[in-house]
């Protein structure tokens, strides 16, 4: 390549990089509006699954289904809210924490005392998620 061709090539690369940088930094994530959060979410993990229904009126129903043994089902109901500033769902003290990321928790049938706060994300074309990959990740249906 000639020297002027090299300069043009480098300039084109710089321009391409400048235009792609915002997409790289954002990770194709977008903010979730409060109207998008209500709905039905499901989570699957080793030994069980969950269905989480967030109603627009601020109430939730959580169903935990154990797939081992006699397939027991546990249900919790309570209130929830969405913190638009932090993009978190805040549950009242009736939320069940059944899975700790590696195994089912002992005595999870008693709802968690105090509030439970879980992050909400929407990455690209994937469904809205609530929770974290290391624990239970609920995906919107």
C-alpha positions in Angstrom: 0.0 0.0 0.0 1.1 3.5 -0.7 1.5 6.0 2.1 -1.7 8.0 1.2 -3.6 4.7 1.0 -2.4 3.8 4.5 -3.5 7.2 5.8 -7.0 6.8 4.3 -7.3 3.4 5.7 -6.3 4.6 9.2 -8.8 7.5 8.9 -11.6 5.2 7.9 -10.8 2.9 10.9 -10.8 5.9 13.3 -14.2 7.0 12.0 -15.7 3.5 12.2 -14.4 3.2 15.8 -15.8 6.6 16.8 -19.2 5.7 15.6 -19.2 2.2 17.2 -17.8 3.3 20.5 -21.2 4.3 22.1 -22.7 0.9 21.3 -19.6 -0.8 22.7 -19.8 1.2 25.9 -23.5 0.8 26.4 -23.4 -3.0 25.8 -26.7 -2.6 23.8 -28.5 -2.1 27.1 -31.4 0.3 27.4 -33.3 1.7 30.3 -36.5 -0.1 31.4 -39.5 2.1 31.9 -41.9 1.5 34.8 -44.7 0.5 32.4 -42.6 -2.3 31.0 -41.9 -4.0 34.3 -45.3 -5.6 35.1 -45.8 -9.0 33.6 -45.0 -12.7 34.0 -41.4 -13.8 34.6 -40.0 -17.3 34.8 -36.7 -18.7 36.2 -35.3 -22.2 35.9 -32.5 -23.6 38.0 -31.2 -27.0 39.1 -33.9 -28.6 41.2 -36.7 -26.1 40.6 -38.4 -23.3 38.7 -40.2 -20.1 39.6 -43.0 -18.0 38.1 -43.2 -14.4 39.2 -46.2 -12.3 38.3 -45.9 -8.6 38.8 -49.3 -6.8 38.5 -49.5 -3.2 37.5 -51.3 -2.4 40.8 -48.1 -3.1 42.8 -49.0 -6.7 43.9 -47.0 -9.8 43.1 -47.5 -13.6 43.2 -44.4 -15.8 43.3 -44.7 -19.6 42.7 -41.7 -21.9 43.5 -42.0 -25.4 42.1 -39.5 -28.0 43.3 -38.9 -30.6 40.6 -37.2 -33.2 42.8 -39.1 -35.6 45.1 -42.8 -35.0 45.3 -42.8 -31.7 43.3 -43.9 -29.4 46.0 -45.2 -25.9 45.1 -44.8 -22.9 47.4 -46.6 -19.5 46.8 -45.9 -16.1 48.2 -47.9 -12.9 47.7 -47.0 -9.3 48.5 -46.2 -5.9 47.2 -43.6 -4.5 44.8 -42.4 -1.2 43.4 -40.0 -0.1 40.7 -37.2 2.3 41.5 -36.8 4.2 38.2 -33.6 5.9 39.4 -31.7 2.7 40.2 -33.7 0.3 37.9 -34.5 -2.1 40.7 -37.6 -3.9 41.7 -38.2 -3.7 45.5 -40.3 -6.5 47.1 -41.9 -6.2 50.5 -41.1 -8.8 53.2 -43.0 -11.7 51.6 -40.5 -12.7 48.9 -39.1 -16.2 48.8 -35.4 -16.8 48.3 -35.4 -20.5 47.3 -32.1 -20.8 45.4 -28.7 -19.3 46.4 -27.0 -19.7 43.0 -25.7 -23.2 43.7 -28.4 -25.1 45.6 -31.8 -24.9 47.1 -31.8 -23.0 50.5 -32.9 -24.8 53.6 -36.2 -23.6 55.1 -36.8 -21.2 52.2 -40.6 -21.7 52.6 -40.7 -18.8 55.1 -40.7 -15.5 53.3 -37.6 -13.3 53.5 -37.9 -10.7 56.3 -37.3 -7.1 55.2 -37.2 -5.9 51.6 -35.7 -7.7 48.7 -34.1 -5.6 45.9 -33.4 -7.1 42.5 -32.0 -5.3 39.4 -33.9 -5.0 36.2 -32.2 -5.1 32.8 -33.0 -5.1 29.1 -30.1 -6.1 26.9 -30.7 -5.8 23.2 -33.3 -8.1 21.8 -33.4 -10.3 24.8 -36.4 -10.2 27.2 -36.4 -8.0 30.3 -34.7 -9.7 33.2 -35.0 -9.4 37.0 -32.3 -10.7 39.2 -28.7 -11.7 38.7 -27.0 -14.5 36.8 -25.2 -15.7 39.9 -28.6 -16.3 41.7 -32.0 -16.6 40.1 -32.6 -14.7 36.8 -36.2 -14.2 36.0 -36.9 -13.7 32.3 -40.1 -11.9 31.1 -42.4 -14.1 29.0 
